[in-house]
């Protein structure tokens, strides 16, 4: 049993087992699901997938047992057709073709039949609000009032709060109201009172005695959603057309079985809601534990404290980390500790950073005199810019003081130009290699830092990285050199460790220009410590890689097993 499931099943409640028993009781192929339940359904997303399987089982006649005493669906369909003929006398709707064998997505129980949505409901014949009178308390339903996928009604708004100008559709209590705009959002409810709704919501009333709640389930089943997604039109505002909606297939069970299916689904969904709530609570608790462990790690003042707190994380790894994404904050904590001097020990023979800084200034002055690299004077660093207390022998400097900027040597090439110049040399952009071309601009290791793009803010990939060999760089990455390669490696760690938002301009298109980058405040260690810091970071990152790989492998195996088991019972 996983840590997440142990949290979810606290207080002695075994609702997960009860739920597994209910799902598997009606399906002989489902016993492996019961056996592996605790391993597979450890996140809210996994439970959502289970909900979809329950729906699919329900409409395939595999969730409840058939009863030979039930009146068949064919007899029900005859009554539906009589009611339809009576009510649609005045409508000029096209006659729908019979369901052909090559359309049928799965086999139904013998007492069921396939029907078209337009044959068993009034889809496409909604009453419009024009010339009708409504009270201030009339329910006015919009698509945004329904939660996607769960179809939970988020709010009820009355006419006195939401006045409208355009025509609306009118619905009655018991009607199914279906969201035809972006139908992949899966918004379907059964109205519990009369009201009016926007034209992107379609009121649907079943003919005869068709159970509205069963009809709602059929419109939420996975194969129906797949069908409507294939039939939508419009790119920005995809919607389901009336013709395709009316042609959609509906698995029609006997009426009393419809009631049993609805009752069983509601029963199971009550269990999944409880399980989901427990798992959400467990995730919240897990995040709290993660943050506390990382905060404890970040507060380590000595190497001994770091080793002790790192050991705590390692010993409790299975409790603290469940998904690969959980490793990212741990990586970030390692980087932050590294650039604060908390991961390495001072050595007596280390020359102070002030001597390195003096050599850098001499080299930069020499380059300026040779007109190879000129830079503007940078303002002195104020006390309120210093984020932490420096270890002995370190210095506060600005980024532009210790780097050699080579942005002027970049040359951007358009995609069309690159297509005619394919070759062996890496072509770098803001987040790394984006192409290969037939020539190079640089043939020495340099530090590249993304100049623009969302990654400056969301940091989905490292923003700073070393380019080696022979390569080309476009104008979306800053190009930096230094008098020592170890300094470049340390700056790679430092830039990836800090928050760059104070140095970024623009929101729609974030950008860190050269002036902003040069003003970044850097904690500069002695040169000999640069190598030790980078080596320690690499060592710890390899451990993170292994942990992340272990979690990714476990997650992949869970997903594979879940898919196989659910396919088997479907």
Residue, then its C-alpha position, 0 to 999 in steps of 0.5 A: x500500500x502506498x503512503x498516499x493511500x495510507x493517508x487516505x485510509x486513515x481513521x480506520x475507514x476502509x471505503x476504498x475496499x468497499x468501493x473496489x468490491x462494488x465495482x468488481x462484484x458485477x464483473x468477473x474480469x475485475x478481480x485484479x482491480x480489487x487486488x491492485x486497488x491500493x497500488x493504483x488509485x493513489x491520486x485524485x486524477x487516478x480516481x477521475x479515471x476510475x469514474x470514467x470506467x464506471x460510466x463506461x461499464x454502466x452503459x455497457x450493461x456490466x455494472x448491474x445484473x440483467x433481470x429476465x423479468x424486465x420489460x425489454x428495451x425494444x418494448x420501451x423504444x416502441x412507446x418512446x416512438x409513439x410519444x415522439x410521433x405525438x410530440x413532433x407532429x409539428x416539427x420538420x426534423x429529418x428522419x434518422x437512419x437506422x443504426x447499422x452494424x458497422x457503427x456499433x462501438x460495443x456489444x450490448x446485453x440481449x435485452x438492450x438496443x442501440x438508438x439514436x439520440x434524436x430518436x429517443x429525445x427532442x434534441x434540437x427542438x428547444x423552446x426559445x424565450x422570445x415573447x415569453x414572460x419570466x419572473x425575477x426569480x427565474x433561474x438563468x443558467x450559463x455554461x460557466x455555472x457548471x464545473x467541467x468534467x464533474x458537471x457539478x453546479x457551481x452556482x444558481x443565478x436568478x434573472x434579477x442578478x443576470x439580465x439578458x438581451x439575446x434569446x435563451x433556451x427554455x428548460x423544465x424541471x427534469x430536462x437534461x441540459x447539455x453543453x454543446x460548446x467545447x463538449x470535451x468540457x463534459x458539462x451535463x446536468x439534470x435541471x431540478x427546476x424550470x429555467x432558461x439557459x444560453x444558446x450554448x446549452x441544449x435542453x434535452x427531454x427524453x420521450x416516453x419514460x426515458x430516465x433523465x438521469x440515465x440519459x445524463x450518464x450516457x452523455x458523459x460516457x467516454x465513448x460519447x465524448x470521443x464521438x462528439x470531439x470528432x464531430x465538433x466544428x469551429x477552431x476557437x469555439x468548437x461546438x457540436x452541431x444539431x445533426x451530428x448530435x441527433x445521429x449519436x448512438x445511445x445504448x438503451x436498457x430496459x426502463x427498470x434497469x436504467x433506474x438500477x444503473x443510475x442508483x448504482x452509479x450514484x452509489x459508486x460515485x459517492x464512494x469515489x467522491x469520498x476517496x477523492x476528498x481523502x486523497x486531496x487531503x492527503x496531498x495537502x498534508x504531503x505538501x505540508x510535510x514536503x515544505x517543512x522538510x525542505x525548510x528544515x534543510x534550507x535552514x541548515x547552518x553547517x555541513x553536519x546539519x545538512x547531512x543530518x537533514x538530508x539523511x532524514x529526507x532520504x530515510x523518509x523518501x517514500x513518505x515525502x515523495x510520490x510523484x516525479x514532480x515532487x523532486x523539483x523543489x528538492x533540486x531547487x533547495x540544493x541549488x539555493x544551499x549551494x550558492x549560500x556556501x552551505x554544501x561545502x567546507x572552507x579550506x584554509x588555503x583558499x585565496x579570498x574571492x577579493x583576489x579573484x575579483x581583482x584579477x577579473x577587473x584587470x582582465x576586463x580593463x585590458x579587454x576594454x583598452x583593446x576595445x574587445x569588451x566594453x561595459x557600463x559602470x554598475x552601481x554599488x550594492x546596497x545592504x538591502x540587496x544582499x539576501x543572506x550573510x556571506x561566508x568568510x572569504x566571499x564577496x558580493x558583486x554584480x553579474x556584469x562585474x565578473x562576466x565577459x558579454x559576447x551578445x554582439x557576436x550572436x546572429x539569429x537565423x529564421x526557420x526558413x534560413x535554417x532549413x536551407x543550412x542543415x548541418x552538424x552544429x548545434x543552434x541554441x535558443x533561449x532554452x537550449x538547442x533548437x536546431x542543427x545548422x552547417x556552421x558555428x559562431x563559437x568554439x569555446x565553452x560559454x554560459x548561455x542564459x535565456x533572454x526572453x520567454x515564459x521560462x524566465x518566470x515559470x522555470x520549467x527548464x534551466x534558464x542558464x546552461x553551458x554550451x560546449x564544442x562548436x555551436x551557433x547562438x541566436x538573439x534569444x540567449x545571452x552569451x557570457x564568458x569568464x576568465x575561469x571555466x569554474x566561474x562559468x559553472x558556478x554562475x550556471x548554478x547561481x542563476x538557476x538557484x535564484x528568482x529572476x523575476x526582479x530582473x524581468x520586464x514585461x508580462x505577455x513576453x517576459x524579457x531580461x535585457x543585458x542591463x538587468x542581467x548585469x545588475x544581478x547580485x552574486x555571492x562570489x566564493x573563492x575560485x577553488x571553492x567554485x569547483x567544490x560547489x559545482x562537484x557537490x551539486x552534480x553529486x546531489x543532482x545525480x541522486x535526484x535523477x535516480x530518485x526521479x527515475x524511480x518515481x517515474x518508473x513506478x508511476x509509469x508502471x501504475x499507469x500501464x497496469x491501470x490501463x490494462x486492468x481497466x481495459x480488461x473489465x471494460 
